[in-house]
Amino acid sequence: MKTICIILYVSILFASCNKLFPDEQLKFQRQNYEGNELKVNGYYYMYSDNGGIIVKYLFSNGIILSGYFHSTTNLNEVEIKMVKEYDLLQKDKSRWGVFVINDNSIQYSRWVHLGLRFVSVKCLGIIDNDTTFRFIKNINPDGKEFSVNDIYHFRRFSPKPDSTNIFIK
């Protein structure tokens, strides 16, 4: 009986954590993307310094979905894995965010897990052409800025995952 009471108490404590430590809002609101500065009928990929590939999906409704790190540099292998991992991505709040494009600049905000809640980070970039952009600055939740040089290239892909998620309206 004592064990059951402890389990019940701990369950109630964890269930109330999201009210005690609410998640931050993203740095800006979602806006539909109707421009032609970047293509949105596929995905963008970056070759990581760690010898793999990182994928980001941009959607015309202003949502960005950051894929998992893939430990291969073969895009065909990555695409097979991307289809299989989508169910996991859809449930992972830290993978979702919003982006905004103004002229030749792109910025996005997404959540990262910090302790008992999700906080918002922001990334700033430059659009080189309609198939290439570079993130040049990351801004942490505490406002600290640091330079990066993350170059993403476009690849047409179908079927592209759905941008529907429970985190962004």
C-alpha positions in Angstrom: 0.0 0.0 0.0 2.8 2.4 0.8 4.4 1.7 -2.6 1.2 2.4 -4.4 0.9 5.8 -2.5 4.4 6.7 -3.5 3.8 5.8 -7.1 0.6 7.8 -7.1 2.3 10.8 -5.5 5.1 10.8 -8.0 2.7 10.4 -10.9 0.7 13.5 -9.8 3.9 15.4 -9.3 5.1 14.7 -12.8 1.7 15.4 -14.3 1.7 18.9 -12.7 5.2 19.8 -13.9 3.9 21.2 -17.2 1.8 23.7 -15.2 4.6 24.6 -12.9 7.2 24.9 -15.7 5.2 25.9 -18.9 6.8 25.7 -22.3 8.0 28.9 -23.9 6.3 30.2 -27.0 8.2 30.2 -30.2 10.0 33.5 -31.0 7.5 34.5 -33.7 4.1 33.4 -35.0 3.6 31.0 -38.0 3.0 32.8 -41.3 2.1 31.2 -44.6 5.1 31.2 -47.0 3.9 32.3 -50.5 7.3 33.4 -51.9 9.7 31.9 -54.3 12.9 32.6 -52.5 13.2 28.9 -51.5 11.6 25.8 -52.9 9.3 23.8 -50.6 8.6 20.7 -52.7 11.3 18.6 -51.1 13.8 18.9 -48.3 17.0 20.6 -47.5 20.0 18.7 -46.3 23.4 19.6 -44.8 26.5 17.5 -44.6 27.6 17.5 -41.0 31.1 17.8 -39.7 30.4 14.5 -38.0 30.2 12.7 -41.3 26.4 12.5 -41.7 23.4 14.3 -43.0 20.9 16.6 -41.3 17.5 17.2 -43.0 15.1 20.1 -42.7 11.6 20.3 -44.3 10.1 23.7 -45.1 6.4 23.8 -45.6 4.3 26.4 -47.4 2.3 27.0 -44.2 5.5 28.4 -42.5 6.3 25.3 -40.5 9.8 23.8 -40.4 10.5 20.2 -39.4 14.0 19.3 -38.4 14.9 15.6 -39.0 17.2 13.4 -37.1 21.0 13.2 -37.7 21.7 10.4 -40.2 25.1 8.7 -40.0 25.4 8.2 -43.7 26.3 10.6 -46.6 24.1 8.6 -49.1 21.0 10.7 -49.7 19.1 7.6 -51.1 19.6 5.8 -47.8 18.6 8.9 -45.9 15.3 9.1 -47.8 14.4 5.6 -46.9 15.1 6.3 -43.2 13.2 9.6 -43.4 10.0 7.9 -44.4 10.4 5.4 -41.5 11.2 8.0 -38.9 8.3 10.4 -39.6 6.0 8.9 -37.0 8.7 9.5 -34.3 9.3 13.1 -35.6 5.7 13.9 -35.6 5.5 13.3 -31.8 8.8 15.1 -30.9 8.1 18.7 -30.0 11.8 19.6 -30.3 11.7 18.9 -34.1 9.0 21.5 -34.9 9.2 25.2 -35.4 8.2 28.1 -37.7 10.2 30.0 -40.3 10.0 33.4 -41.9 11.6 34.6 -45.1 12.2 38.3 -45.9 14.1 39.1 -49.1 17.3 37.1 -48.9 17.1 36.2 -45.2 15.6 33.2 -43.4 15.0 32.8 -39.7 13.4 30.1 -37.8 12.4 29.3 -34.2 12.0 25.9 -32.7 11.8 24.3 -29.3 14.6 22.6 -27.4 14.2 20.5 -24.3 15.7 22.2 -21.2 15.1 20.6 -17.8 11.4 20.1 -17.3 10.2 22.2 -20.2 10.7 23.3 -23.8 12.3 26.6 -24.5 12.6 28.4 -27.8 15.8 29.1 -29.8 16.2 31.1 -33.0 18.4 30.7 -36.0 19.3 33.4 -38.6 20.4 32.7 -42.2 21.0 34.0 -45.7 19.4 32.7 -48.8 22.0 32.2 -51.6 19.5 31.1 -54.3 16.2 29.1 -54.4 17.9 25.8 -53.6 20.6 26.9 -51.1 20.6 28.7 -47.7 23.1 29.2 -44.9 22.3 29.5 -41.2 24.9 31.9 -39.9 23.8 32.6 -36.3 22.1 30.7 -33.5 20.6 32.4 -30.5 20.2 30.4 -27.4 17.3 30.7 -24.9 19.4 32.9 -22.7 20.1 35.3 -25.6 23.7 34.3 -26.3 24.6 34.4 -29.9 27.1 32.2 -31.7 28.2 32.0 -35.3 27.6 28.9 -37.4 28.0 28.1 -41.1 25.4 25.5 -41.8 24.8 25.2 -45.5 21.6 23.5 -46.7 20.9 22.3 -50.2 17.6 21.4 -51.8 16.5 18.0 -53.0 13.2 17.3 -54.6 11.3 14.6 -52.6 8.0 12.9 -52.8 6.0 12.0 -50.8 6.9 14.7 -48.4 5.7 14.3 -44.8 2.7 16.2 -43.7 3.2 19.4 -41.6 0.2 18.6 -39.4 1.3 18.4 -35.8 -0.2 19.0 -32.3 2.3 21.7 -31.4 1.8 24.5 -33.9 -1.6 25.9 -35.0 
